[in-house]
Amino acid sequence: MDWLGNQQRRRVNGDILAKCCSWETVKRRLPFLNWLPHYSLEWFQFDFISGITVGLTVVPQALAYAEVAGLPVEYGLYSSFVGCFIYSLLGTSKDVTLGPTAIMSLLVAVYTSGDTSLAILLSFLCGCIQLAMGLLHFGFLLDFISHPVLKAFTSAAAVTIGFSQVKNLLGLKDIPREFIFQVYETFHKLPMIRLGDAVLGFLCIAFLVVLKWMKSHFPRTYRGMPVLYRISYVIVWLATTARNAFVVIAAGLVAYSFHVVGQSPFILTGKTAEGLPHFTLPPFSETIGNRTVPFSEMVQNIGIGLFIIPLMGVLESVAIARAFASRNSYRVNANQELLAIGLTNFLGSFLSAFSVTGSFGRTALNSQTGVCTPAGGIITGLLVLLSLAYLTPLFFYIPKAALAAVIICAVAPVFDLGICKVLWKVKKIDLLPFLATFLLSFWEIQYGILAGIFFSLIILCIPIARPEIKQVTETNELNLMFMNGLSFPAMEYVRDAVHEKALTVSPPSSVNLDFSHVNAMDYTVVVVLQELIHEFKSHGLSLSFSGLQPEILQILLAADLDGFTQLQSVRSGMPYEDDSVQPLLNKGVQATS
């Protein structure tokens, strides 16, 4: 017998191992194996164009988002290429690009206060958490953050990020990071505006707005279009698509021209580290002055950001992936996306990167330019590496006002309070988590998110704790229909409702409980039903049941309720036939017609 048992265990273990190592499992974990065998020259052409286009956008945005994170600008580029290569191997969306984003950069700034060691360590820990979530298939947790909470957070973040750049746009100094104090100090120091930065900043915003308008209103190409028109179209399309790079380069040339003649009307980015980042371990301790800060204290300094940043990073990336998958008719795997972003943050920390996620703007651009596979990200990553290797000395002349203009124009479309009107029409109570998240995010981002999730869960639990009870008929006895399931939080409410409708009236009446819409119950429900049956019996009345689903009837039979009675002929006041419960009734349950 032991030999047979061992044989069976070996056979089961072998089946499990074969399943884990099957070709289908390998392709699920390495999605590039699905599209690589079918790769073609035509796909490469589209991927190459998309990769170059996105690369021209990601370089100036990376510099700007490093500024938002409170880090030297080169760290934005350090964080921009790892995800391009990792996602091309592990990602399940052809459109998504991973890298620094406005919201993620803001969160990094909030929880690391511009400390590069903390930012890199946070990326490492964030990657570990996201990898664990992916391996344990915790992608379903993202479903518990409602759309109003997400929209409120992104709108509040857009305001916070945009206003944080006003100081660079106007050339102001010594502005605090806290939003409320930031607003006060910015207005307080308006007389100290640097005219050169202000003029350049507003001109950059104007150019970006005009170029964006041109992109959306420029006529499409058509068959038979003259060659000259087609060439003009390509030039304008390239200028409007890569408008961020165009504006940053133009502003840098203007600043360099003033520098040559010995004038400095702008605050410049200044000297940046040259070359590619070195592959090294994340900082598990850091030295501040004469003191060494240990790993445990660094984690304490990050605080709740250790949970907020991984969650928001995954939420933003998966939401973007799902949106574009729906738009372009393919599917994504949330757990595989967790692995892709987790490995990106994990490996990125060894190359001095801070936490990244999916970028909506760059993903939209990737999709619009016709990318066919995630291989487009490889071209983008190579372009970022070339910038790091050869262009970092030129970053010295980029005015901070130009980067501020890029950030403000990037986050402006994210601000959307129009959803309030829709929520008011669709479901007014959803405004509660929206407003709680939006307003509290200006105080502390984590409080806004947690408040929104809390109110969303309360709204979710209200129908569970207060189920609708419909009074259907009132003939010889009262017929009460439960319009949704029953569980333990609702039972005191149900007991009080039955009392009020049947036992506190004159004369009191018997009650039939219609369970047509009840498909689940727990032990507490069974206990309260037994108590109600005894209470009605003590008043000389009956409490009966109808419309029982087979699984609900099975539960009540297993509980062996004393005095349990089922009516077969009453459902919503109308006769009905229910053959599905007849085999259970044959077991001896009392039934009446």
C-alpha positions as CSV (number, residue, x, y, z in Angstrom):
1,M,0.0,0.0,0.0
2,D,2.8,2.4,0.8
3,W,4.4,1.6,-2.5
4,L,1.2,2.4,-4.3
5,G,0.8,5.6,-2.3
6,N,4.4,6.7,-3.2
7,Q,3.7,5.9,-6.9
8,Q,0.6,8.0,-6.9
9,R,2.3,10.9,-5.2
10,R,5.2,10.7,-7.7
11,R,2.6,10.7,-10.5
12,V,0.8,13.8,-9.1
13,N,4.1,15.6,-8.6
14,G,5.1,14.7,-12.1
15,D,1.9,16.1,-13.5
16,I,2.3,19.3,-11.6
17,L,5.9,19.7,-12.8
18,A,4.9,18.9,-16.4
19,K,2.2,21.6,-16.2
20,C,4.6,24.2,-14.8
21,C,7.2,23.5,-17.4
22,S,4.8,23.1,-20.4
23,W,5.3,25.2,-23.5
24,E,2.0,27.0,-22.8
25,T,3.1,28.0,-19.3
26,V,6.5,29.3,-20.7
27,K,4.7,31.3,-23.3
28,R,2.4,32.8,-20.7
29,R,5.3,33.9,-18.6
30,L,7.4,35.1,-21.6
31,P,4.8,36.7,-23.8
32,F,7.4,37.7,-26.5
33,L,7.5,34.0,-27.5
34,N,3.9,34.5,-28.9
35,W,4.7,37.3,-31.3
36,L,8.4,36.8,-32.1
37,P,8.0,33.8,-34.4
38,H,5.6,35.8,-36.5
39,Y,7.7,39.0,-36.6
40,S,8.0,40.6,-40.0
41,L,9.8,43.5,-41.8
42,E,6.5,45.3,-42.0
43,W,6.1,45.1,-38.2
44,F,9.6,46.3,-37.8
45,Q,9.0,49.4,-39.8
46,F,6.0,50.4,-37.7
47,D,7.8,49.5,-34.4
48,F,10.9,51.5,-35.5
49,I,8.9,54.7,-36.3
50,S,6.9,54.3,-33.0
51,G,10.1,53.7,-31.0
52,I,11.8,56.8,-32.4
53,T,8.7,58.9,-31.9
54,V,8.2,57.9,-28.3
55,G,11.9,58.2,-27.6
56,L,11.8,61.9,-28.7
57,T,9.1,62.4,-26.2
58,V,10.5,60.4,-23.3
59,V,13.9,62.1,-23.1
60,P,12.6,65.7,-22.4
61,Q,9.8,64.3,-20.1
62,A,12.3,62.2,-18.2
63,L,14.4,65.3,-17.4
64,A,11.2,67.1,-16.4
65,Y,9.8,64.3,-14.2
66,A,13.2,63.9,-12.4
67,E,12.7,67.6,-11.4
68,V,9.2,66.7,-10.1
69,A,10.7,63.9,-8.1
70,G,13.2,66.3,-6.6
71,L,16.1,64.4,-8.1
72,P,19.0,65.4,-10.5
73,V,17.7,65.3,-14.1
74,E,19.9,62.5,-15.1
75,Y,18.0,60.1,-12.8
76,G,15.0,60.6,-15.1
77,L,16.9,59.1,-17.9
78,Y,18.3,56.3,-15.7
79,S,14.7,55.4,-15.0
80,S,13.6,55.5,-18.6
81,F,15.4,52.7,-20.5
82,V,15.2,49.6,-18.2
83,G,11.4,49.3,-18.6
84,C,11.6,49.5,-22.3
85,F,13.7,46.3,-22.5
86,I,12.0,44.4,-19.7
87,Y,8.5,45.1,-21.0
88,S,9.3,44.0,-24.5
89,L,10.0,40.5,-23.0
90,L,7.4,40.3,-20.3
91,G,4.6,42.7,-21.2
92,T,1.2,41.6,-22.5
93,S,0.3,45.0,-24.2
94,K,1.8,46.1,-27.5
95,D,1.2,49.8,-26.6
96,V,2.3,50.3,-23.0
97,T,5.6,52.0,-22.3
98,L,7.1,52.0,-18.8
99,G,9.0,54.9,-17.4
100,P,8.8,58.0,-15.2
101,T,5.4,59.6,-15.0
102,A,4.1,62.8,-13.4
103,I,2.1,61.0,-10.7
104,M,4.8,58.5,-9.8
105,S,7.4,61.2,-9.7
106,L,5.2,63.2,-7.3
107,L,4.8,60.2,-5.0
108,V,8.5,59.7,-5.0
109,A,9.0,63.3,-4.1
110,V,6.5,63.0,-1.3
111,Y,8.0,59.9,0.4
112,T,11.7,60.5,-0.3
113,S,12.0,64.3,-0.1
114,G,14.6,64.4,-2.9
115,D,16.9,61.8,-1.2
116,T,18.4,59.9,-4.1
117,S,19.4,56.9,-1.9
118,L,15.8,56.6,-0.6
119,A,14.4,56.9,-4.1
120,I,16.6,54.1,-5.4
121,L,15.9,51.9,-2.3
122,L,12.2,52.6,-2.7
123,S,12.4,51.4,-6.4
124,F,14.0,48.1,-5.2
125,L,11.4,47.5,-2.4
126,C,8.6,48.5,-4.8
127,G,9.8,46.0,-7.3
128,C,10.0,43.2,-4.7
129,I,6.4,43.9,-3.6
130,Q,5.1,44.0,-7.1
131,L,6.9,40.8,-8.1
132,A,5.4,39.1,-5.0
133,M,1.9,40.3,-5.9
134,G,2.4,39.0,-9.5
135,L,3.7,35.6,-8.4
136,L,0.9,35.2,-5.8
137,H,-1.8,36.3,-8.4
138,F,-2.8,39.4,-6.3
139,G,-3.9,41.3,-9.4
140,F,-7.5,41.1,-8.3
141,L,-6.8,43.6,-5.5
142,L,-6.7,46.4,-8.0
143,D,-10.4,45.8,-8.6
144,F,-11.2,47.3,-5.1
145,I,-10.1,50.8,-6.1
146,S,-13.1,52.4,-7.8
147,H,-12.9,54.6,-10.9
148,P,-14.1,57.8,-9.0
149,V,-11.2,57.3,-6.5
150,L,-8.7,56.9,-9.3
151,K,-10.0,59.9,-11.2
152,A,-10.0,62.1,-8.1
153,F,-6.5,61.1,-7.3
154,T,-5.2,61.8,-10.8
155,S,-7.0,65.2,-10.9
156,A,-5.6,66.2,-7.5
157,A,-2.1,65.0,-8.6
158,A,-2.4,67.1,-11.8
159,V,-3.1,70.2,-9.8
160,T,-0.3,69.5,-7.3
161,I,2.2,68.7,-10.0
162,G,1.2,71.6,-12.2
163,F,1.4,74.1,-9.4
164,S,4.7,72.7,-8.1
165,Q,6.2,73.8,-11.4
166,V,5.0,77.4,-11.2
167,K,8.1,78.3,-9.2
168,N,10.4,77.1,-12.0
169,L,8.1,78.8,-14.6
170,L,8.5,82.1,-12.8
171,G,12.0,81.7,-11.6
172,L,11.1,81.7,-7.9
173,K,13.3,80.2,-5.2
174,D,12.9,78.8,-1.7
175,I,9.3,77.5,-2.2
176,P,8.3,74.6,0.2
177,R,7.1,71.3,-1.0
178,E,3.8,71.1,1.0
179,F,1.0,72.1,-1.3
180,I,-0.8,74.6,1.0
181,F,2.4,76.4,2.0
182,Q,3.5,76.2,-1.6
183,V,0.5,78.1,-2.8
184,Y,0.9,80.7,0.0
185,E,4.7,81.2,-0.7
186,T,4.2,81.4,-4.4
187,F,1.7,84.2,-4.3
188,H,3.7,85.9,-1.5
189,K,6.8,85.9,-3.7
190,L,5.2,87.0,-7.0
191,P,7.0,90.4,-6.9
192,M,10.3,88.4,-7.1
193,I,9.5,86.9,-10.5
194,R,12.5,86.6,-12.9
195,L,11.3,88.2,-16.1
196,G,13.5,86.0,-18.4
197,D,12.2,82.7,-16.9
198,A,8.6,83.9,-17.0
199,V,8.7,85.1,-20.6
200,L,10.4,81.9,-21.8
201,G,8.1,79.7,-19.8
202,F,4.9,81.2,-21.1
203,L,6.3,81.2,-24.6
204,C,7.1,77.5,-24.3
205,I,3.5,76.7,-23.0
206,A,2.1,78.7,-25.9
207,F,4.2,76.8,-28.5
208,L,3.2,73.5,-26.9
209,V,-0.5,74.3,-27.0
210,V,-0.3,75.5,-30.6
211,L,1.6,72.4,-31.7
212,K,-0.8,70.1,-29.9
213,W,-3.7,72.0,-31.6
214,M,-2.0,71.6,-35.0
215,K,-1.6,67.9,-34.4
216,S,-5.3,67.3,-33.7
217,H,-6.5,69.6,-36.6
218,F,-3.9,68.7,-39.3
219,P,-5.6,67.0,-42.3
220,R,-4.9,63.4,-43.0
221,T,-3.0,62.1,-46.0
222,Y,-4.9,60.6,-48.9
223,R,-4.1,58.7,-52.0
224,G,-2.9,60.9,-54.8
225,M,-1.6,63.6,-52.5
226,P,1.3,65.5,-54.2
227,V,4.8,64.6,-53.0
228,L,5.5,68.1,-51.8
229,Y,2.3,68.1,-49.6
230,R,3.2,64.6,-48.3
231,I,6.7,65.8,-47.3
232,S,5.2,68.9,-45.6
233,Y,2.8,66.6,-43.8
234,V,5.6,64.4,-42.5
235,I,7.6,67.5,-41.3
236,V,4.6,69.0,-39.5
237,W,3.6,65.6,-38.0
238,L,7.1,65.0,-36.7
239,A,7.3,68.6,-35.2
240,T,3.9,68.3,-33.5
241,T,4.4,64.7,-32.2
242,A,7.9,65.4,-30.8
243,R,6.8,68.9,-29.6
244,N,8.3,68.4,-26.2
245,A,11.8,67.7,-27.6
246,F,11.4,70.5,-30.1
247,V,10.5,73.1,-27.4
248,V,13.3,71.9,-25.0
249,I,15.9,72.0,-27.8
250,A,14.8,75.5,-28.9
251,A,14.8,76.8,-25.3
252,G,18.3,75.3,-24.8
253,L,19.6,77.0,-27.9
254,V,18.2,80.3,-26.7
255,A,19.8,79.9,-23.3
256,Y,23.1,78.9,-24.9
257,S,23.0,82.0,-27.1
258,F,22.7,84.2,-24.0
259,H,25.4,82.3,-22.3
260,V,27.8,82.9,-25.2
261,V,27.4,86.7,-24.9
262,G,27.9,86.5,-21.1
263,Q,24.2,86.9,-20.0
264,S,22.1,84.5,-17.9
265,P,18.5,85.6,-17.8
266,F,17.3,82.0,-17.1
267,I,17.8,79.4,-14.3
268,L,19.5,76.5,-16.0
269,T,19.5,72.8,-15.3
270,G,23.2,72.9,-14.6
271,K,25.9,70.3,-14.6
272,T,24.6,66.7,-14.8
273,A,26.4,63.4,-14.4
274,E,27.8,62.2,-17.7
275,G,27.6,58.7,-19.2
276,L,25.7,55.6,-18.4
277,P,24.8,54.6,-14.8
278,H,27.0,52.0,-13.1
279,F,25.5,48.6,-12.2
280,T,25.6,48.5,-8.4
281,L,23.6,47.3,-5.4
282,P,20.8,49.6,-4.2
283,P,21.8,51.6,-1.1
284,F,20.7,49.6,2.0
285,S,22.3,52.3,4.1
286,E,23.4,55.9,3.6
287,T,25.7,58.4,5.2
288,I,24.3,61.8,6.2
289,G,27.0,64.0,7.6
290,N,28.9,62.0,10.2
291,R,26.1,59.6,10.7
292,T,25.2,56.3,9.0
293,V,21.5,55.7,8.5
294,P,20.7,52.0,8.6
295,F,18.3,50.1,6.4
296,S,15.5,49.9,9.0
297,E,15.5,53.7,9.5
298,M,15.5,54.3,5.7
299,V,12.4,52.0,5.5
300,Q,10.8,54.0,8.4
301,N,11.5,57.2,6.6
302,I,9.7,55.9,3.5
303,G,6.7,55.0,5.7
304,I,3.4,54.2,4.2
305,G,4.8,55.1,0.8
306,L,6.2,51.5,0.8
307,F,2.6,50.4,0.2
308,I,1.1,53.4,-1.6
309,I,3.7,53.6,-4.4
310,P,3.7,49.9,-5.5
311,L,-0.1,49.9,-5.5
312,M,-0.5,53.1,-7.4
313,G,2.2,52.1,-9.8
314,V,0.5,48.8,-10.7
315,L,-2.9,50.4,-10.8
316,E,-1.8,53.1,-13.2
317,S,0.0,50.7,-15.5
318,V,-2.7,48.0,-15.5
319,A,-5.5,50.6,-16.1
320,I,-3.6,52.0,-19.1
321,A,-2.9,48.5,-20.5
322,R,-6.6,47.5,-20.1
323,A,-7.8,50.7,-21.7
324,F,-5.6,50.3,-24.8
325,A,-6.2,46.6,-25.0
326,S,-10.0,47.3,-25.2
327,R,-9.4,50.0,-27.8
328,N,-7.2,47.8,-30.0
329,S,-9.1,44.5,-29.5
330,Y,-6.6,42.3,-27.5
331,R,-6.4,41.2,-23.9
332,V,-3.8,41.7,-21.2
333,N,-2.9,39.6,-18.1
334,A,-3.0,41.7,-14.9
335,N,-0.7,39.3,-13.0
336,Q,1.8,39.2,-15.9
337,E,1.8,43.1,-16.0
338,L,2.6,43.0,-12.2
339,L,5.6,40.8,-13.0
340,A,6.8,43.1,-15.8
341,I,6.6,46.3,-13.8
342,G,7.9,44.6,-10.7
343,L,11.0,43.3,-12.5
344,T,11.5,46.7,-14.1
345,N,11.6,48.5,-10.7
346,F,13.7,45.7,-9.1
347,L,16.4,45.7,-11.8
348,G,16.1,49.5,-12.3
349,S,17.2,50.0,-8.7
350,F,20.6,48.4,-9.6
351,L,21.0,51.2,-12.3
352,S,20.1,54.1,-10.0
353,A,16.5,54.3,-11.3
354,F,13.5,55.5,-9.2
355,S,10.0,53.9,-9.3
356,V,8.3,53.9,-12.7
357,T,5.0,52.8,-14.1
358,G,3.0,52.9,-17.4
359,S,2.7,56.3,-19.0
360,F,-0.7,57.2,-20.5
361,G,0.6,60.0,-22.8
362,R,3.5,58.0,-24.2
363,T,1.3,54.8,-24.5
364,A,-1.3,56.8,-26.5
365,L,1.5,58.1,-28.7
366,N,2.8,54.6,-29.2
367,S,-0.6,53.4,-30.2
368,Q,-1.3,56.3,-32.5
369,T,1.9,55.7,-34.5
370,G,0.9,52.2,-35.2
371,V,3.2,50.1,-33.0
372,C,2.7,46.4,-33.8
373,T,4.6,44.7,-30.9
374,P,6.4,45.6,-27.6
375,A,9.6,45.6,-29.6
376,G,9.0,49.3,-30.3
377,G,10.2,49.8,-26.7
378,I,13.6,48.5,-27.5
379,I,14.1,51.3,-30.0
380,T,13.0,53.8,-27.4
381,G,15.3,52.3,-24.8
382,L,18.3,52.5,-27.3
383,L,17.5,56.2,-28.0
384,V,17.5,57.0,-24.2
385,L,20.9,55.2,-23.8
386,L,22.3,57.2,-26.7
387,S,21.2,60.4,-25.0
388,L,22.8,59.3,-21.7
389,A,26.0,58.4,-23.5
390,Y,26.5,61.5,-25.7
391,L,24.0,64.3,-24.8
392,T,24.3,64.8,-21.1
393,P,26.8,67.7,-21.3
394,L,24.2,69.6,-23.4
395,F,21.6,69.3,-20.6
396,F,23.5,72.0,-18.8
397,Y,21.8,74.7,-21.0
398,I,18.2,73.5,-20.7
399,P,16.2,76.2,-18.8
400,K,14.1,74.9,-15.9
401,A,11.3,77.1,-17.1
402,A,11.1,75.0,-20.4
403,L,11.0,71.8,-18.4
404,A,8.2,73.3,-16.2
405,A,6.2,74.1,-19.3
406,V,6.6,70.5,-20.6
407,I,5.3,69.2,-17.2
408,I,2.4,71.6,-17.0
409,C,1.2,70.8,-20.5
410,A,1.6,67.1,-19.8
411,V,-0.5,67.0,-16.7
412,A,-3.2,69.5,-17.7
413,P,-5.3,67.0,-19.7
414,V,-5.3,64.7,-16.6
415,F,-7.3,67.2,-14.6
416,D,-11.0,66.3,-15.1
417,L,-13.7,67.5,-12.9
418,G,-16.3,66.9,-15.6
419,I,-16.8,63.4,-14.0
420,C,-18.6,65.1,-11.1
421,K,-21.5,66.0,-13.5
422,V,-21.6,62.4,-14.7
423,L,-21.5,61.0,-11.1
424,W,-24.4,63.3,-10.1
425,K,-26.5,62.0,-12.9
426,V,-25.5,58.3,-12.6
427,K,-25.1,57.7,-8.8
428,K,-24.8,60.7,-6.5
429,I,-23.3,58.7,-3.6
430,D,-20.2,58.0,-5.7
431,L,-19.4,61.7,-5.3
432,L,-18.5,61.0,-1.7
433,P,-15.3,58.9,-2.3
434,F,-14.4,61.2,-5.3
435,L,-14.6,64.4,-3.2
436,A,-12.9,62.8,-0.2
437,T,-10.0,61.6,-2.3
438,F,-9.7,64.9,-4.2
439,L,-9.7,67.2,-1.2
440,L,-7.6,65.1,1.2
441,S,-5.0,64.5,-1.5
442,F,-4.0,68.2,-1.2
443,W,-3.2,67.6,2.4
444,E,-1.5,64.2,2.2
445,I,-1.8,61.9,-0.8
446,Q,-2.0,58.8,1.2
447,Y,-4.9,60.1,3.3
448,G,-6.8,61.0,0.1
449,I,-6.3,57.5,-1.4
450,L,-7.1,55.7,1.9
451,A,-10.2,57.9,2.4
452,G,-11.5,57.2,-1.1
453,I,-11.0,53.4,-0.7
454,F,-12.7,53.6,2.8
455,F,-15.8,55.4,1.5
456,S,-15.9,53.1,-1.6
457,L,-16.0,50.0,0.6
458,I,-18.7,51.6,2.8
459,I,-20.8,52.2,-0.3
460,L,-20.1,48.7,-1.4
461,C,-21.2,47.3,1.9
462,I,-24.4,49.3,2.3
463,P,-26.5,46.9,0.1
464,I,-25.1,44.0,2.0
465,A,-25.9,45.5,5.4
466,R,-29.2,47.0,4.3
467,P,-30.8,44.7,1.7
468,E,-33.9,45.9,0.0
469,I,-37.1,44.2,1.3
470,K,-40.1,44.4,-1.0
471,Q,-43.6,43.9,0.4
472,V,-45.2,42.0,-2.5
473,T,-48.6,40.8,-1.4
474,E,-50.8,41.2,1.7
475,T,-53.6,38.6,1.7
476,N,-53.9,36.1,4.5
477,E,-50.3,36.5,5.3
478,L,-47.5,39.0,4.5
479,N,-45.2,38.2,1.7
480,L,-41.8,39.8,1.9
481,M,-39.2,39.5,-0.9
482,F,-35.5,40.0,-0.4
483,M,-34.1,41.7,-3.5
484,N,-30.5,40.6,-2.9
485,G,-28.4,38.1,-0.9
486,L,-28.4,37.8,2.9
487,S,-25.3,37.8,5.1
488,F,-24.5,38.4,8.8
489,P,-24.2,42.3,8.6
490,A,-27.9,42.5,7.5
491,M,-29.6,40.2,10.0
492,E,-30.4,42.7,12.7
493,Y,-31.8,45.0,10.1
494,V,-33.8,42.1,8.6
495,R,-35.1,41.0,12.1
496,D,-36.2,44.6,12.9
497,A,-37.9,44.9,9.4
498,V,-39.9,41.7,9.9
499,H,-40.9,42.7,13.4
500,E,-42.1,46.1,12.2
501,K,-44.1,44.8,9.3
502,A,-45.6,41.8,10.9
503,L,-45.6,41.8,14.7
504,T,-46.0,45.5,15.6
505,V,-49.2,45.9,13.5
506,S,-52.7,45.1,14.7
507,P,-53.5,42.4,14.2
508,P,-50.2,40.7,13.7
509,S,-49.9,38.5,10.6
510,S,-48.0,35.4,9.5
511,V,-45.1,36.0,7.1
512,N,-43.8,34.3,4.0
513,L,-40.2,35.1,3.1
514,D,-39.6,35.0,-0.6
515,F,-36.0,33.9,-1.3
516,S,-36.2,34.0,-5.1
517,H,-33.2,36.5,-5.3
518,V,-31.2,35.0,-2.4
519,N,-28.3,32.8,-3.7
520,A,-26.0,32.8,-0.6
521,M,-26.2,32.9,3.1
522,D,-24.0,32.2,6.1
523,Y,-24.5,30.6,9.6
524,T,-25.6,33.9,11.3
525,V,-28.5,34.1,8.8
526,V,-29.5,30.5,9.7
527,V,-29.4,31.3,13.5
528,V,-31.6,34.5,13.1
529,L,-34.1,32.6,10.9
530,Q,-34.5,29.9,13.6
531,E,-35.0,32.6,16.2
532,L,-37.7,34.3,14.0
533,I,-39.5,31.0,13.5
534,H,-39.7,30.4,17.3
535,E,-40.8,34.0,17.9
536,F,-43.6,33.8,15.3
537,K,-44.6,30.4,16.8
538,S,-44.8,31.9,20.3
539,H,-47.4,34.4,18.9
540,G,-49.4,31.7,17.2
541,L,-48.2,32.7,13.8
542,S,-46.2,31.0,11.1
543,L,-43.0,32.0,9.3
544,S,-42.7,30.2,6.0
545,F,-40.3,30.3,3.0
546,S,-40.7,30.2,-0.8
547,G,-38.6,30.6,-3.9
548,L,-35.7,28.7,-2.3
549,Q,-32.7,28.0,-4.6
550,P,-31.5,24.4,-4.3
551,E,-28.2,25.4,-2.6
552,I,-30.1,27.6,-0.1
553,L,-32.5,24.8,0.6
554,Q,-29.6,22.5,1.1
555,I,-28.2,24.8,3.7
556,L,-31.5,25.1,5.6
557,L,-31.9,21.3,5.5
558,A,-28.4,20.9,6.9
559,A,-29.2,23.3,9.7
560,D,-32.3,21.2,10.7
561,L,-34.4,24.2,11.5
562,D,-37.2,23.4,13.9
563,G,-40.6,24.4,12.3
564,F,-39.1,25.0,8.9
565,T,-41.9,25.3,6.3
566,Q,-41.6,25.9,2.6
567,L,-44.4,27.1,0.3
568,Q,-44.3,25.8,-3.2
569,S,-47.1,27.8,-4.8
570,V,-46.3,31.4,-3.9
571,R,-43.7,33.5,-5.7
572,S,-44.3,37.2,-5.9
573,G,-48.0,36.5,-5.4
574,M,-48.2,34.2,-8.4
575,P,-48.4,30.4,-8.8
576,Y,-45.2,28.8,-10.0
577,E,-43.7,25.4,-10.5
578,D,-40.3,24.6,-9.0
579,D,-39.1,21.1,-9.9
580,S,-35.4,21.8,-8.9
581,V,-36.2,21.6,-5.2
582,Q,-38.5,18.6,-5.3
583,P,-35.7,16.0,-4.7
584,L,-34.8,17.9,-1.6
585,L,-38.4,18.2,-0.4
586,N,-38.7,14.4,-0.7
587,K,-36.3,14.1,2.2
588,G,-39.1,15.0,4.6
589,V,-39.3,18.7,4.8
590,Q,-42.7,20.0,5.6
591,A,-44.3,21.7,2.6
592,T,-47.7,23.3,2.0
593,S,-49.6,24.5,-1.0
